């Protein structure tokens, strides 16, 4: 059985596929499947059992829902030591492991309250950018201890949402700038007399007189440093 892939999607399944492939992978009789999805993972809490203490785990597995509630309260006390710097290290370990075993889509929850603040959310957003294109992280700002009974939780959730929205806007702005810069360079390069200098992001920072005339004609002159 052969599987043909085109543009990152399955294009054909059968035997003796005729198309030439840029890359051939021999599955050696193993299972071929789409990536796995983890629809609910509290990613801010991974590898924290020893930090939080065994008592919380013991409560969670005893006493029914009452024990679970006690465990949540114990875990809540631990969140006062939340810090983006160590949370991100734990998150990276999990994402690397997920990638290794084919789990490339994760809906990741981060507690948001007066103790955890936005430390978990910030770590998850950073990881989302670091693993972009390899592991897709959907970040959820999660008021674990409640919105009504936890003072300030509602405002923190609002701040988390604004942070995510701001990050998405910035990503779109960078994408649009990249497209614009590519067009500008193509425009100048179409005339052999036009010479430009670009920085490491691809932005034109210098241009000779011919290039400047072309850019000014098409309304791009303001993006070039005088």
N, C-alpha and C positions, 0 to 999 in steps of 0.2 A: 504494500500500500504506500502511495506517495501523496504528499500534501504540497501543493504549490502556493507560495506566498507572494503577493504583489502589493506593494505600498503598505506593508504592515498588516495586511488582511488576507484571509484564506481565499484564494482565487480558484482553486481546483483540487479535487480529491479523486484519486484513482490509481491505476497502475500504468507504467510506461508513459508518463507525462512527457510530451515532446519538447516543451520549451526549455531552452538553456537557462541554467541558474547561475547567478553570480556567486552563490554559496550553497553548498550541499551539506546537510547535517544528517548523519546516520544515527537514528534513534536506537538502534540495536535492540529492537523488540520491546522497548520500554513504552509506557503510556505517554501519549501526546495529548495535552489538554490545554485549555485556556488558562490564564493566570488565576490564582486563587484570590478570593476577596475576604477580607476581615471586616465585617460590617459594624463591629462594636469593640473597640479596644481603648482602655484608659491609658493612653500612651505616656501620660505624665507620671504614672505610678510604677512603670516597669522597673524591676531590679531595686525596689525600695523596701522589701520585706524586712531585711535586717536593720534598716534604718528606722522603720516604723515599729518594729518589735513583734515577736511571735504572739503576744497577747491578743492583738487585733485579729489575727488569723484564727486563733482558738475560739474567740467569741463568735466569729462568723460561722463556724461549723458546729455550733452548739446552741441550743435554746431557741430554735426556730427563728421567726422574724424578729423577736425581741433581741436575740443574740446578734443578729445581723445589724440591727440598729445600734447596738453597743459598739460593734466593730467599726461602723461608720463614724461614730463619735470619737473613737480612739484614733482612727485614721485622720480625722479632721484636726485633732490636736497636732499631729505630726506635720501637717501642711504649713505650719508657721515657719518651718525651716526651708520651705521651697525656695529654690534659686535657679534661674535659667541656666547658669553655668554648669551645674551638675546634671540637671534634667536633660539637657541637650546631649550630653555624653551617653546617657542611658538610651535615649531615643535613637541615636545613631547606631548603637549596637543592635537594637531591634530591627531597624530598617535594613541594615546589612544582612541580618539573618533572614528577614522576610524576602529580600531579593534573592538570596541563595536558594530558598526553597519554593520560589515561584509565587509568593504572595505579593503582588504588585499594586494592590488597591486596598487602602486602609482608611476606614472612617475613625479618626482619632479624637478622643475626648480629653479635654483638659479642665480640671476643676477651676472654677472662678468664684472666689468668695473673699471675705476679709482676711483670711489667713493665707490662702494660696495666691491671692492677688492675681496678677496677669502673668506670673512667672512661667507657668506651664504653657499658656497660650503662646507666649513669645518664643519659647523653645520649639514648639511644634511648628510655628510659622517659619522659623529659621530652617528646620529640618525639611519642611515642604519645598523650600527653595533649593536646598542642597541636593535633594533626591529627585528633583523635577526631571521627568523623562525616564526615570527608572522605577520609582515607587510613587504612586499618586496618593497623597495624603489629603483627606477632607477633614479640616479642623473644626471641631465643635466646642464652643465655649459652654461648659456644663456647670450649672449651679447645683452641685451635689448636695449641699446642705440647705437648699431651698432658697427661694427668692423672698418670700414673705417673712420667714423667721430669721433670716440672716441679713442683718443691717448692711447696706451698701452693696449687696450682691447684684441688685438690678442695675445699678450704675456701672458696675464692673463689666457685666455682660454687654451693656451698651457700648462701653469703651472697647471691648474686645471686637464687637461687630464693626465698629468704626475703624479699628486697626486693620482688620481683614479687608474692608472695603478700600481703605487708603492704599494698601499694598497692591490690590488688584488694579486700581487706577494707575499706580506708578508703573506696573508691569505693562499696561496698555500704552502708556505714554512712551516708554522705552521702545516698544514694538513699532509704534508709529514713527518715532524718530529714526529707527533703523531703516525702515522702508523709505523714508524721506532721504536719508543719507545715501542709500543705494541708488536712488533715482538721480540725485545730484551728481554722483560720481559717474554714472553711466552717461549723463548729459554732457559733462565736461570731456570725458574720454572719447566721445563721438567726434570731437574736433581735435586733431593731433597737436594743434598749437596751444590747447588749454592744458595748463599744468597745475595740479593741486597737491597739497600736503595734508595728510589725514593723521589723526591721533589713533591711539590703540582701540578706541571704540568705533572707528570708522568715520568720525565726524571731521569734516573739512575745516582746517584751521588756517590755511593759507592758500592763496590762489593768485596766479599771474593775471595780467590785464585781460587777456583773451578769455580766461576762465571766469573772471569776474563779470565780464559783459554777458556771457552766457547765463550765469547764475542770476544776475540782476534782471535780465530779460524774462526769466521764468519765475521771478519773485522769491528767489532763495538768497539774495545777497545779504540779508540781515543775519543769516546763520553763520557767515564767515567773519572771523575777526579782522578788523581793519588794521 
